């Protein structure tokens, strides 16, 4: 992901400490500063368990 400078989107199962088992649609992408330098990563997930 970092080398190609492309975002990655995937579905992943997550087990929470309270026992829930949920399917997340996750988008991960790089964050760059005004000089084009990598300064962080951003991840956004949403619960799509009910779609499964």
DSSP file (Angstrom, degrees, kcal/mol; ACC not computed):
  #  RESIDUE AA STRUCTURE BP1 BP2  ACC     N-H-->O    O-->H-N    N-H-->O    O-->H-N    TCO  KAPPA ALPHA  PHI   PSI    X-CA   Y-CA   Z-CA
    1    1 A X     >>       0   0    0      0, 0.0     4,-1.1     0, 0.0     5,-0.9   0.000 360.0 360.0 360.0 -45.3    0.0    0.0    0.0
    2    2 A X  T  45 +     0   0    0      1,-0.2     3,-0.1     2,-0.2    36,-0.0   0.890 360.0  47.5 -69.5 -38.9    2.7    2.5    0.9
    3    3 A X  T  45S+     0   0    0      1,-0.2    -1,-0.2     2,-0.1     0, 0.0   0.911 116.6  42.1 -69.2 -41.9    4.9    1.8   -2.1
    4    4 A X  T  45S-     0   0    0      2,-0.1    -1,-0.2     1,-0.0    -2,-0.2   0.623  96.9-137.1 -82.0 -13.1    2.1    2.0   -4.7
    5    5 A X  T  <5 +     0   0    0     -4,-1.1     2,-0.4     1,-0.2    -3,-0.2   0.793  59.8 132.7  59.0  29.6    0.4    5.1   -3.0
    6    6 A X      < -     0   0    0     -5,-0.9    -1,-0.2    23,-0.0    -2,-0.1  -0.852  59.2-115.7-111.4 148.3   -2.9    3.4   -3.6
    7    7 A X        -     0   0    0     -2,-0.4     2,-0.4    -3,-0.1    22,-0.2  -0.389  25.7-142.0 -72.7 156.9   -5.8    3.0   -1.1
    8    8 A X  E     -A   28   0A   0     20,-2.9    20,-3.0    -2,-0.1     2,-0.4  -0.989  15.8-174.4-125.8 132.6   -6.7   -0.5    0.0
    9    9 A X  E     +A   27   0A   0     -2,-0.4     2,-0.3    18,-0.2    18,-0.2  -0.989  18.2 145.9-125.8 132.8  -10.3   -1.6    0.7
   10   10 A X  E     -A   26   0A   0     16,-2.3    16,-3.3    -2,-0.4     2,-0.4  -0.985  43.9-112.8-157.1 164.6  -11.3   -5.0    2.1
   11   11 A X  E     +A   25   0A   0     -2,-0.3     2,-0.4    14,-0.2    14,-0.2  -0.852  36.7 178.7-100.0 138.8  -13.7   -6.8    4.3
   12   12 A X  E     -A   24   0A   0     12,-2.4    12,-2.9    -2,-0.4     2,-0.3  -0.996  26.7-128.9-145.6 138.5  -12.4   -8.2    7.5
   13   13 A X  E     -A   23   0A   0     -2,-0.4     2,-0.4    10,-0.2    10,-0.2  -0.676  27.8-167.9 -83.8 136.4  -14.0  -10.1   10.4
   14   14 A X  E     -A   22   0A   0      8,-2.8     8,-2.4    -2,-0.3     2,-0.6  -0.987  13.7-150.2-129.1 135.9  -13.2   -8.7   13.8
   15   15 A X  E     -A   21   0A   0     -2,-0.4     6,-0.2     6,-0.2     2,-0.2  -0.927  17.5-153.5-104.3 122.1  -13.8  -10.3   17.3
   16   16 A X    >   -     0   0    0      4,-2.6     3,-2.3    -2,-0.6    -2,-0.0  -0.599  27.2-112.5 -92.0 155.6  -14.5   -7.7   20.0
   17   17 A X  T 3  S+     0   0    0      1,-0.3    -1,-0.1    -2,-0.2    -2,-0.0   0.769 115.9  62.6 -57.3 -26.2  -13.8   -8.4   23.7
   18   18 A X  T 3  S-     0   0    0      2,-0.1    -1,-0.3     1,-0.1    -3,-0.0   0.434 123.8-101.8 -81.9   3.4  -17.5   -8.4   24.5
   19   19 A X  S <  S+     0   0    0     -3,-2.3    -2,-0.1     1,-0.3     2,-0.1   0.307  74.5 141.4  98.7  -9.1  -17.9  -11.4   22.2
   20   20 A X        -     0   0    0     -5,-0.1    -4,-2.6     1,-0.0     2,-0.5  -0.414  36.3-158.6 -67.8 143.8  -19.3   -9.7   19.1
   21   21 A X  E     +A   15   0A   0     -6,-0.2     2,-0.3    -2,-0.1    -6,-0.2  -0.959  23.5 174.1-123.2 106.6  -18.1  -11.1   15.8
   22   22 A X  E     -A   14   0A   0     -8,-2.4    -8,-2.8    -2,-0.5     2,-0.6  -0.857  32.0-131.0-123.3 151.8  -18.6   -8.4   13.1
   23   23 A X  E     -A   13   0A   0     -2,-0.3    25,-3.1   -10,-0.2    26,-0.5  -0.885  28.1-162.5 -99.0 123.7  -17.7   -8.0    9.4
   24   24 A X  E     -AB  12  47A   0    -12,-2.9   -12,-2.4    -2,-0.6     2,-0.7  -0.899  18.4-145.6-111.7 135.8  -16.1   -4.6    8.7
   25   25 A X  E     -AB  11  46A   0     21,-2.7    21,-1.7    -2,-0.4     2,-0.4  -0.898  34.1-167.3 -90.9 115.2  -15.8   -2.9    5.3
   26   26 A X  E     -AB  10  45A   0    -16,-3.3   -16,-2.3    -2,-0.7     2,-0.5  -0.911  19.9-169.2-119.5 132.9  -12.4   -1.1    5.8
   27   27 A X  E     -AB   9  44A   0     17,-2.8    17,-2.6    -2,-0.4     2,-0.4  -0.980   9.1-175.0-116.8 126.8  -10.7    1.6    3.7
   28   28 A X  E     +AB   8  43A   0    -20,-3.0   -20,-2.9    -2,-0.5     2,-0.3  -0.982  11.6 161.6-123.4 133.5   -7.0    2.4    4.4
   29   29 A X  E     - B   0  42A   0     13,-2.5    13,-3.0    -2,-0.4     2,-0.2  -0.966  35.9-103.2-147.7 162.0   -5.2    5.2    2.7
   30   30 A X  E     - B   0  41A   0     -2,-0.3     2,-0.5    11,-0.2    11,-0.2  -0.516  23.3-144.4 -86.0 153.8   -2.1    7.3    3.1
   31   31 A X  E     - B   0  40A   0      9,-2.8     8,-3.1    -2,-0.2     9,-1.2  -0.986  18.1-168.1-120.3 125.2   -2.1   10.9    4.3
   32   32 A X  E     - B   0  38A   0     -2,-0.5     6,-0.2     6,-0.2     2,-0.0  -0.851  14.3-129.7-115.5 148.9    0.5   13.3    2.8
   33   33 A X    >   -     0   0    0      4,-2.6     3,-2.0    -2,-0.3    -1,-0.1  -0.183  45.1 -83.0 -83.9-176.1    1.5   16.8    3.9
   34   34 A X  T 3  S+     0   0    0      1,-0.3    -1,-0.1     2,-0.1    -2,-0.0   0.666 130.0  54.6 -65.1 -16.1    1.7   19.9    1.6
   35   35 A X  T 3  S-     0   0    0      2,-0.1    -1,-0.3     0, 0.0     3,-0.1   0.346 119.9-106.8 -96.5   4.7    5.2   18.8    0.4
   36   36 A X  S <  S+     0   0    0     -3,-2.0     2,-0.3     1,-0.3    -2,-0.1   0.588  73.6 142.1  81.8   9.9    4.0   15.4   -0.6
   37   37 A X        -     0   0    0      1,-0.1    -4,-2.6     2,-0.0    -1,-0.3  -0.671  59.6-109.2 -86.9 138.0    5.7   13.7    2.3
   38   38 A X  E     +B   32   0A   0     -2,-0.3    -6,-0.2    -6,-0.2     3,-0.1  -0.469  44.7 164.3 -63.5 126.9    3.9   10.8    4.0
   39   39 A X  E     -     0   0A   0     -8,-3.1     2,-0.3     1,-0.3    -7,-0.2   0.415  56.2 -28.4-126.4  -2.2    2.8   11.9    7.4
   40   40 A X  E     -B   31   0A   0     -9,-1.2    -9,-2.8     2,-0.0     2,-0.4  -0.985  54.0-101.1 173.3-179.6    0.3    9.3    8.4
   41   41 A X  E     -B   30   0A   0     -2,-0.3     2,-0.4   -11,-0.2   -11,-0.2  -0.955  22.8-154.3-127.2 147.1   -2.3    6.7    7.6
   42   42 A X  E     -B   29   0A   0    -13,-3.0   -13,-2.5    -2,-0.4     2,-0.4  -0.980   9.8-174.0-123.9 134.5   -6.1    6.9    7.8
   43   43 A X  E     -B   28   0A   0     -2,-0.4     2,-0.4   -15,-0.2   -15,-0.2  -0.995   3.3-175.1-130.1 134.2   -8.4    4.0    8.3
   44   44 A X  E     -B   27   0A   0    -17,-2.6   -17,-2.8    -2,-0.4     2,-0.4  -0.995   7.7-178.9-128.2 129.4  -12.2    4.0    8.1
   45   45 A X  E     -B   26   0A   0     -2,-0.4     2,-0.4   -19,-0.2   -19,-0.2  -0.958   7.3-170.7-128.6 146.7  -14.4    1.0    8.9
   46   46 A X  E     -B   25   0A   0    -21,-1.7   -21,-2.7    -2,-0.4     2,-0.5  -0.997  30.9-111.6-136.4 144.7  -18.1    0.4    8.9
   47   47 A X  E     +B   24   0A   0     -2,-0.4   -23,-0.2   -23,-0.2     3,-0.1  -0.597  38.3 164.7 -76.3 118.5  -20.0   -2.6   10.2
   48   48 A X    >>  +     0   0    0    -25,-3.1     3,-1.6    -2,-0.5     4,-0.6   0.053  34.2 121.9-119.9  22.8  -21.6   -4.5    7.3
   49   49 A X  G >4  +     0   0    0    -26,-0.5     3,-1.3     1,-0.3    -1,-0.1   0.864  69.3  59.4 -55.0 -40.6  -22.4   -7.7    9.2
   50   50 A X  G 34 S+     0   0    0      1,-0.3    -1,-0.3     2,-0.2    -2,-0.1   0.696  97.9  60.6 -66.1 -18.6  -26.1   -7.4    8.4
   51   51 A X  G <4        0   0    0     -3,-1.6    -1,-0.3     1,-0.2    -2,-0.2   0.703 360.0 360.0 -78.6 -20.0  -25.4   -7.6    4.7
   52   52 A X    <<        0   0    0     -3,-1.3    -1,-0.2    -4,-0.6    -2,-0.2   0.444 360.0 360.0 -78.6 360.0  -23.8  -11.0    5.0
